[in-house]
Amino acid sequence: DDANLSGRRILIAHGTHDQVAPLEHTVAVARRLTTRAQVRLVRVDGGTHTMLRHARAFETLAADFSVQTLLGGP
């Protein structure tokens, strides 16, 4: 684990219908990361692994997170 995530902000978006990566694993990773970083885990209702049908929700989350992270804010 060479990544220095100390003090970083991390957004994790996970589709509730993801059949590739189990939600429980994502939750566990998010919990472990909270010891070093500010983690926000968002469950996208109905989203699958690729989130193709929920692209707008995913893109909005990513854009808002990027703006908040780069320009400062809560």
BELJONOR-V474728 format. One line per field, one symbol per residue. burial: I if it has 16 or more other C-alpha atoms within 10 Angstrom, else O. Layout:
# BELJONOR-V474728
burial->???
This chain:
# BELJONOR-V474728
burial->OOOOOOOOIIOOIIIIIIOOOOIOOOIOOIOOIIOOIOIOOOOIOOIIOOIOOOOOOIOOIOOOIOOOOOOOOO
